[in-house]
């Protein structure tokens, strides 16, 4: 880690054993490695991360995480491992354990979901740099989205959330709009996280991810398409950069 004014960033990777969309998703092979391995490698390759820990309720996930180089200080209790429990419960549980058993208290928590395998160590370092320069309390990664946003109910009835085109304004003249990119990166001061029990609190800044890399593996089609993108990522990035 590149120390900076006493900052200690704990990278936390939540990885439950159960998954409704994709069976054993967190350890399912993705581009030749368990899915979780890609997130562990990105975290360990960062110059700014102090420690990399995994929070899981599953011993098989824990064993694979350790093989990939992450720490597994304690298994997550079953009562905070259901799919309806907020991830902040698991994070606070780990923070409490590290404080009580190791006297370790990070100044910041970096939450990295396994479902964003196109995240890189460079993304992590750049997001920390943005966070520090902006004087923010929390940071989220996001990507551009269309400026017309709608929701649809079970009967197909559409409701406008934000219709940037309603007045006939050209797209180039509208304010850009963004969406969370699949929880690729969350960064927050530990005391703010404990106070608000949320990763979005206080002064919030956004680190922009290119849309083509904003992959979030929730269901089989995401997994299949995401793997294709991952395998061709260098060629895709080069083609986009040199596009004319």
C-alpha positions, 0 to 999 in steps of 0.5 A: 500500500502507498501510505497517505496521511495515516490512511488505512483502507480495508478492502472488503469483498462480500461473497455469500455461499448462496445465490438465486440467479446463478448457482455458486456464483462467487466461485463459479469459473469465469474466464478460467478462474473462480469469479471471486479471484478477479476481485481479489487480484484487483484489490491486491494489485492496488497501491492504496489498499492496506488489507483484503478480506472476504466476508462469507458464510460458506467454508468452500468460498472461504477456502478458495478466497484464501487460495487466491490471496485474501484473508478470511478472519472469520466466517459470517454468521448465518443470521446476517447472511440471507439475501434480504440482509443488507451488506452493511451488516456483514461489513460492520460484523467484520469491522467489529471482529477486527477491532476486538480481536486484532485491534485493527481499525481501518480509516476507510472501507472499500467495498468490492462486489465479486460481480464486477470482474472488469474492475481493475487495480487502476480503477481502485487507485484512481477512485481513491485519488478522486476521493482524496482530491474532492474531500468527500465522505463517500464515493461510488462508481457509476456509468453514463446512462440514457437521459430518458429514464422510465419505469414500467409496472406489471401491466406495461404502463410506463411512468417517467422518472426523468425525460430529458427529451420531453422539451425536444432539447438535443441530447448534447445540451442535456445534463448527463445522467448516471447509474450505479454500475453494479456496485463496482467500487464503494469507498467511505470513511469508517466512522461515516459508515458506522454512523449511517450504516450506508455506503452512500452518506455525507459528501458523495462523489462518483468515479465514472466507469466506461459503460462497456466495462460496467458489467454486473453478473446477476443472471446467466445472460450477464455471466455469458456476455460478461465473460465474452467481454472480459476475454476481449477486453484488451482488444475492445479497449484498444479499438475504442481508444483508436476509433476515428 
